[in-house]
Every structure is written in structure tokens, then in C-alpha cells.
Amino acid sequence: MSSRTAGPVAIGAGRATKHTTEDRMTRLDRAVCAMYGASFLFIAYATVQQARYGEKWAVAALAFCSLMPLVALIRETATTRTLDQSRAMVAHAEDLMGRAEQVAARATDVALEQACCERWWTSFATDHDPTCKHQQQQGRAA
């Protein structure tokens, strides 16, 4: 299995699908990353030209400035990765909440099945109606 297919599972349209690295970034994210790369190349070219024909302090300033688009590119990809992880965690939490609600509903159903007759409710669970299926027979109690 390659590292490109390892990613969070997206829950959508009733089925789980595996994202690849290319699916994580939107078109806008890709365009922004391309602009960061282009600005890095332009500033690096200006740095080289300044080193050949200009002053040394300008070379240092341009070299420092050429690192900023790289930092922005790294932050952009880290933000995308963090958003993907957050979405996966939210989907997992929703799944857990759904399971907790199902468990609570089952417990309520069991409690309501055990409390099947009107007399049970009104007698604070001490007696059942004579026709109730939970009514204990007098012979078994002794």
C-alpha cells in the first residue's frame, strides 16, 4: 500500500470512501500553493540577480524574503491536513453519539417492557394487573 492512499475516511452519501492526497486539497488550495511556489521562484531569481550585480545587504534581505513563501506553503498544507483530521474526528464523534443514543433507546425499551401495566405504574412497581404477563402467581411466591 502506498502512502498516497493512506488518509482519513470520509463519510458521505451513505458510504465510506478513502481519500487520496490529491483529494484533500481543493482547487483554491492548489492555486494558492502554486502562487507561493511562483513567488518563491521569482524572489530566488531576484536574489541571484542581486548577488551578481547588486549590493550584499539586498542579497541577504531577498534571501530571507524568499523563505517566506516556503513557510506559507508548509503552513497551507499543514492547515489542510489539520482540517481533514478535524473532519474525521467530527464524523467519529457523531458515530459515537449515534451509538450512545441507540443504547439509551434500547435501555428505555427494556424498562418500558418490564413496566407493562397501569397498576405497576400507579403502585410504584409493587403490584401488577391480574392479566399482566409479569404478574407472579401466588403459589410460586411461597
C-alpha positions in Angstrom: 0.0 0.0 0.0 1.4 3.3 -1.0 1.5 6.4 1.3 -0.7 8.3 -1.1 -3.8 6.2 -0.4 -3.4 6.4 3.4 -5.8 9.1 4.7 -8.9 9.8 6.6 -12.1 8.1 5.7 -14.8 10.5 4.6 -18.4 9.7 5.4 -20.7 10.9 2.7 -23.7 9.7 0.7 -24.2 6.7 3.0 -20.8 5.1 2.2 -17.3 5.5 3.4 -14.7 6.5 0.8 -10.9 6.6 1.1 -9.3 10.0 0.2 -6.0 10.2 -1.6 -3.5 13.0 -1.1 -4.8 14.7 -4.3 -8.4 14.7 -3.0 -7.6 16.6 0.2 -6.7 19.9 -1.3 -9.3 22.0 -3.1 -8.6 23.8 -6.3 -8.2 27.1 -4.4 -5.7 25.4 -2.1 -3.7 24.2 -5.1 -3.9 27.6 -6.7 -2.6 29.3 -3.5 0.2 26.8 -3.3 1.1 27.4 -6.9 1.3 31.1 -6.3 3.5 30.5 -3.2 5.8 28.4 -5.4 5.9 31.1 -8.2 6.6 33.9 -5.7 9.4 31.8 -4.2 11.0 31.2 -7.7 10.7 34.9 -8.6 12.3 36.1 -5.3 15.0 33.5 -5.6 15.7 34.7 -9.2 15.8 38.3 -7.9 18.2 37.2 -5.2 20.6 35.6 -7.7 20.5 38.7 -9.9 21.1 40.9 -6.9 24.1 38.7 -5.9 25.6 39.1 -9.4 25.0 42.8 -9.9 23.9 44.4 -6.7 24.7 45.1 -3.1 25.2 42.4 -0.5 22.7 43.7 2.1 20.0 43.4 -0.6 21.0 39.8 -1.3 20.5 38.9 2.4 17.1 40.7 2.5 15.9 38.9 -0.6 17.2 35.5 0.6 15.3 36.0 3.8 12.2 37.1 1.9 12.4 34.0 -0.4 11.9 31.8 2.6 8.5 33.4 3.5 6.6 31.7 0.6 8.1 28.4 1.6 6.9 28.9 5.2 3.4 29.8 3.9 3.3 26.8 1.7 4.2 24.5 4.6 1.5 26.1 6.8 -1.1 25.8 4.0 -0.5 22.1 3.6 -0.5 21.6 7.4 -3.8 23.5 7.7 -5.4 21.3 5.1 -4.1 18.2 6.9 -5.5 19.5 10.2 -8.9 20.2 8.7 -9.0 16.7 7.3 -8.2 15.3 10.7 -10.8 17.5 12.4 -13.5 16.4 9.9 -12.6 12.8 10.6 -12.8 13.3 14.3 -16.2 15.0 14.0 -17.6 12.1 11.9 -16.3 9.7 14.5 -17.9 11.7 17.4 -21.2 11.7 15.5 -21.0 8.0 15.0 -20.3 7.5 18.8 -23.2 9.8 19.7 -25.5 7.8 17.4 -24.4 4.6 19.1 -25.0 6.1 22.6 -28.5 7.2 21.5 -29.2 3.6 20.3 -28.0 2.2 23.7 -30.2 4.7 25.6 -33.2 3.8 23.4 -32.7 0.1 24.0 -32.5 0.7 27.7 -35.7 2.6 27.6 -37.4 -0.1 25.6 -36.4 -2.7 28.2 -37.6 -0.6 31.0 -40.9 0.1 29.3 -41.4 -3.6 28.5 -40.9 -4.5 32.2 -43.4 -1.8 33.2 -46.2 -3.1 31.1 -49.4 -2.5 33.1 -51.2 0.6 34.5 -51.3 -0.8 38.1 -47.5 -1.3 38.1 -47.1 2.5 37.4 -49.6 3.6 39.9 -48.5 1.3 42.7 -44.8 2.3 42.5 -43.8 -1.0 41.0 -45.2 -3.1 43.8 -48.1 -4.8 42.0 -49.3 -5.9 38.6 -52.7 -6.2 36.9 -54.2 -9.7 37.1 -53.9 -10.0 33.3 -50.3 -8.8 33.2 -47.7 -11.2 31.9 -45.3 -10.1 34.7 -47.8 -11.0 37.4 -46.3 -13.6 39.8 -48.5 -16.4 40.7 -49.3 -16.8 44.4 -48.1 -20.4 44.6 -44.6 -19.5 43.4 -44.1 -16.7 45.9 -44.1 -19.0 48.9 
